[in-house]
Amino acid sequence: MTSPQPAPPLPSGRRRWLTLLGLAPLLQACSPLRLINATVPSNTHTVLRDEAYGSAGRQRMDVYLPVNAEPGAPMAVFFYGGSWSSGERADYKFVGEALASRGIVTAIADYRLSPEVRYPVFLQDCAQAVRWSRDNALRLGASPDRLYVTGHSAGAYNAAMLALDARWLSEVAMQPADLAGWAGLAGPYDFLPIGIPAVQRAFNWPDTPANSQPLFHAPAGNGLKHRVLLLAAKSDTLVNPQRNTLAMAQALRQRGTPVELELFDRVSHTTLIGAMAPPLRGLAPVLDRFSTFLQQRPT
């Protein structure tokens, strides 16, 4: 009997889309994001792992350095999501590589989570991570004047609160004006009353203060007055973009803050950040918008 012949290799474009189609449902179901880290190239960056910005076990970050960084590169501190109760910096290798490949020094920071801690401790951790990043920017090849706080989902909340509510950076002898800007991807900026049990625990519901919400601070004259990027999925069913992203953009613009805004088709709450990974970039130009924003020099 004749042995079956191997199938001819698929064209590279079709292979890419089959990979995308295979991974997208996993991301949609919130499977561990490390599933896509196997697609990340290793020749675009180097990594400084387990850098300590505090004494607690989760006060650690991995810093992704561009291979061919220009002097005075921008630096992004990225906070991941997970309802303030889950997440690991290792899962976001694909974010660190994506930004480093565009010349951006990128710190992926862990922070303490609920139920070990409650609001506002995770914001205090994030403020310490930003202070460490500013203090070490020159050593890492970045400019302290081009420091951005960024994040996805709960991490976008963290970034927004550091940029808009001066209490947290003031605890580490900084102020929002020390930042070049902030970027939020699918951020929850106005989520009272709280209905999700994990978030209730993290924010001591029903004793959650109104000033725990980023949108509470957006109309004020304090805090960051320049350069904001807000990205979201049009069809996000977890964090409503109208109530959060669009409302935040409107409030900031009313006080004169320049805001870049885009809502994407073909992505969800989860695949919005997944679109930064090599096999999923065809879903939406998230990396292009994100990296272009970070590369712009402050005026």
N, C-alpha and C positions, 0 to 999 in steps of 0.2 A: 504494500500500500504506500502511496506517495505521501511523504511528510508534508504537513501544511506549511505553506510559505509565510514568513513573517510579514505583517502588514507594513506597507511603506511608511516612512516617517511622516508625521503631520507637518505641514508648513508651520514656521515659527509663530506666525500670528495666530493660527488656530490653536496651537498648543497653549499659547498664552491665555486665550479666552476659555479654553477648557479648564485650565488651572483656576482662572478667576471664578468660573461658574461652580467649580468644586469647593472653593474656599468661601465664597460669599454666604451660602446657607449656614456654614459653621459660625461665621462672624455674626450673622443675623441672629443666631440662637445664643449669642454671647459665650461661645466656646472660648477657651483660653486663647488670647491673642498670640501666644507664643507659637501657635500652629503656623503662622505665616512668617515667623522669624527665620525659618530655614531658607527663605527666598532672598534674604538680605545679603548683598555682596560684602566681602571683607576687605576689599582693596580701596575703599573710599574714605576710611576713617581709622583712627586708633581709639582705644577706650581706656580711660582711667577708672577702674572699678572700686567700689566700696569707699568712696571718699566720705569722710565723716564731717558733718556740719554741726553735730551736737553729740551728746554723750549717750543718748538712748539708742537702743538697738536698731530702730527703724529710722533714725536720723542719719541716713546715708544716701548717697547719690552715685550714679555712673555718669561720667562726662565723656561725650563723644567729640573728638577733635578732628577737624578736616585734615585730610592728607596734605593738601596744598593750600593751607589757610593764608590769606593775606594778613599783614599786620593790622591790628585794630579791628579784628573781625567782630561782627555782632555776636551776642551771647543770649541764648534763650534758656530760661528755666522752665521746664515742662512738668506739670502736675497731671497725673492720670485720674480717671474717674473710677467709680465703684461704690457710689452711695456713701462715701466716707467710711465704709466698713470692709472693703476688700481692695486688692490691687498689689502688684509687685513691679518694681522698676524693670526687672528683667523681661517682663512681657512686652515692654515698649522699646525694645531694641530697634524695631523697624522705624520708629519715630526718630530716635537718635541718629541712626544711619542716614535717613532721608534728609534731615536738615544739615547734618555734617557734610553730606555729599554736595550740598549747595553752598558750602563755605561758612556755615554757622556753627559756632561752638555751642553744644547743647548739653544741658544737665538734666537728666531724668531723675527726679527726686522721689524717694519714699517719704512718707510722713506717718505719724501714728494714727491709728484708726479706731473707730468705735467697734466694740464696747469698751476697749481699753481706755479710751479717752472720749470726751464729748466736746462739742463746740464750747469755746473757741480754740481748744488746744491744737487742733490740726492746722489752724491758721497761724498760730504762733510757731509751729514747726516750719511751715512754709516760709514765714518771714525770716527765720534763721537760715533756711536754705538760700534765700535771695541774698542775705547779707554775706554768707560764705562765698557765693558766686561773685559778688561785687569785689570782695576783698582779694579774690584769687583770679580775677579776670585777666590782668596783665600777665601773670604766670602762665595762663592757659592760652595766650595769644589773642585775647579778646580785649575790647575797649570797655571800661566801666561806664562810659557814656552811651554805650549801645546795648544796654541790658534790658531785656524784655521778660515779663512774666507771662506764661502761656499755659493753656490746659484744655482738656476735653472733659465735658460733662461736669461731674463734681470738681474735677481739677480746674475747669474754666471758672467755676464759682470761686475757688481758692484764689485764682489769679485776679479775678475782678475785685474781690474784697481787699486784697493787698493794694491794688491800684486806686481804689475809690475810698476806702476807709482808712484814714491815716493812723488809727490806733495801732495796727499790727506792725507796720514798719517802724513806727516810732519806738516800739519796744526794743528794737535792735539798732537804734540810733540812725535810722534812715527815714526818708519821707517819700511819698509817691512821686514827687518831682525828680527824684534820683533815677527814676525809670525812664527809658526812652519810649515806652509804650506797653500795651498789653494786648493779647490776642485770646479770644475765647471761641472754642468750637463746641456748639450744642450745649451751651451753659445754662444751668437753672439759676436765674437771677431774681425770681420772684415766686416762691413755692409755698407760701403760707395760705391756707392751713395745710399741714402736713398729713398725708394719708398713707405713705409707705412706712411700714413698721421699722425697717432698718434706719431710715432717715429720721423717724420720730425719736429713736434712741440716740442718734448722733446729735440731735438738736434739742434734747430735753423737752420734747413736746408733752404737754401744751404750754410749757413755760418758755417758749421760744420768743426772744425779743424781736420786735419789728426791725430793729437795726442790724439784725443778722442777715438781711437781704440786700444784695448788691444794688437792686433798683431803688432801695430806700436812699442810698447815698448818691445815686447818679445825678439828680438835679442840683446838688449842692455846689457851691463854688470852690470847695476844698478838693484836694487830691489831684489826680492826673488830669491835665487839660489838653493833652495832645495825643495823637496817633493811637487809634484803636482799630483792631480788626475783629469782626464778628462774622463767623461762618456757622451755618446750620443746614440741616436737611429739611426740605419743604414738607416731607411726609413724616417727620419725627413724631411718633406716637407716645414717646416716653417723656420728652421735654418739649412742650408746645412752643414752636418758634415764634408765633405771634405774641404770646404773653411774655416771652423771655427775650429772645434775640431782637425782634423788631421793636419791642417796647424799650429795651435798653438803648438801641441805636437812636430812637426818637428822643429819649431823655438826654442823652449825651449831646446830640446835635443841638438841642434847644439851649444848652449852656455854652455852645460854641466849640465843642470838641470835634475835631475831624474824625469821622468814622468811615471805615471801609466795610461794606456789608454785602454778603451774598448768601442766598439760599439755593441749595443744589437739588436738582432732580436726580433720580436713580440711586440715591443713597438713603440709608436709614440713620438712626441715632448712632448705631455701632459702626456701620460701614463708612460713615463720614470720616472717622479717624483711620479705619482700615484702608481707605483709599490712598493713604500715604505709603503703603507697602507696595513693592514692585509689581506683583501680579494683579493688584486691584486699582492701579492708578488710572486705568481707562474709565472707571466709574465716574470720576469727577476730578477737576483740576485743583484739588485741595492743596497738594504740595506746592504747586506753582503759586497759588495765591498766598499761602502761608510764608513761603521762603522769600517771595518778592517783597512782602510787607516787612519782614525782618531785615532784609538787605538794604532797605532805604536808609539813608543817613538822616539823622535828626536835623531839622533846620534851626 
